[in-house]
Amino acid sequence: MSEFKLTQLSHGGGCGCKIAPSVLQAILGDIKEKLPFPDLLVGTETSDDAAVYKLNKSQAVVATTDFFMPIVDDPFDFGRIAATNALSDIYAMGGTPIMALAIVGMPINVLPVEAIRGILDGGASVCKAAGIPLAGGHSIDSPEPIYGLVGIGVVHPDQLKKNSDAKDGDVLILGKGLGVGVLAQALKKGVLSEDGYRQLIDTTTRLNTVGSVLGGMTAVHALTDVTGFGLAGHLLEMCRGANLTAELLFDDIPLLSHALPLAREGYGPGAIDRNLASYGQDLDLGADMEPWQRRLLADAQTSGGLLAAVAPEAADEVLAAFQQAGFTQAAIIGHLRTGSPTVVVR
C-alpha cells in the first residue's frame, strides 16, 4: 500500500479531469436541444446537474453519474471524495438520493487488491452516511484508476431546482469555500501540510444534504453545485439559462484558508487555464484583480459547494439552513440582475 501513489497513476485528478467547457460544447453540438419527451423535466439543454423524469404528480426520478481519477493518494479517501461528489448532483436538484451504483475502472496489474477494496469501501461509507444502498455497479480493467457513482434520487416536481430558474434581483449564496483544486495540486507536488490535507478531506467529503432542504423552500429559485468548471463557469451556466448578469464581490467569496497562501504562490490545476480559455470572454473582472484571484474563480472544485439563487427577503433563512447543516463558510457572494449572461467580479 505504501509503494504507490494513486495520483501518480493518472494524468489528472478529481473534477479537474473534466473536458474543458468549450471542447465539451463542440462535442455535444445539437445534442443539447430540448428532447421531445414531455415528462423529461430536465435534460441536456441547460447543462444542469442531473436528468429529471416525472413519474406522476408527486414524484420525479433524478438520475446522474459522476466519476474521475484520483485526487488524493489514500484509497479510502479517494473513494469517499468520488462518492460525495457524485451524490452532490442529486442534492443540487433539490432531491434526495435513494440508491447508487458503482463505476469502477482499475489497473488490475498495478494496484493491489487491498487498495481497490479501500476505494470501494470509501464509496460505500459515504452511501451509508447518506442513508442509501450501494446496490451494484460495473467494473473494467483500466489503464488509469477511475471511480464514481451512478446516483438515483427522487424529488417532488414542484420542488425541483433547476440551474436556469434564477430571477432578476436574486442574491447568490455559496455553501463551501473555493480552493479544492489548489490544495489538490499542492498535495500532488508534495507541499501540502497535514492541516491542509485535513481541510481538503473535510470539504470534499461533506455531503451537500442541505440541497434536500433547499428544495422545499420556494424562495430558492435556482440551484447548482460548483465542480470542475469552477465558480465562474457554473455561475455562467446559471446566467445563460436565466439570461441574467451576475455581480460578485471577490472579498465576499469564501476561500479555504489553507488554499489561500498556495494560490498566491501560483498553485492550481491545469483545468484553471482550460476553463479560462473556454469562458474567459464572458467574465468582466476588475482591472486591479490579482492573477491568483482570477485563477481561483476558475479553480476546478471537486465535491464543491452548492450555489443558490435566492429571493433577497429569504437570504437569512437560507443562510441559516446552510449553517444548521454544518456549512460554516456559507456566504452571500453577490446578486443577479437583468443583462447579458456575464459574470462581473470586483
Protein Blocks (a to p, Z undefined) as FASTA:
>chain_A
ZZpcfklmpcbecjllpccfklmmmmnmmmmpccfbfklmbccknopabdcddfblmbcc
dddddddddfbfblklmmmmmmmmmmmmmmmnopacfbdcddddddfklmcfklmmmmmm
mmmmmmmmnopacfbdcddddfbdcddddddddddfklpccfklccehiacddfbdchkl
mmmmmmmnopacfklmmmmmmmmmmcckllmmmmmpmklmbdcdddfnojmlmmmmmmmm
nopaddddfklpccdfklmmmmmnopacfklmmmmmmmmmmpccdfklcfklmmmmmocc
ehiaddddddfklmmmmmmmmmmnopakbccfbdcdedddddddZZ
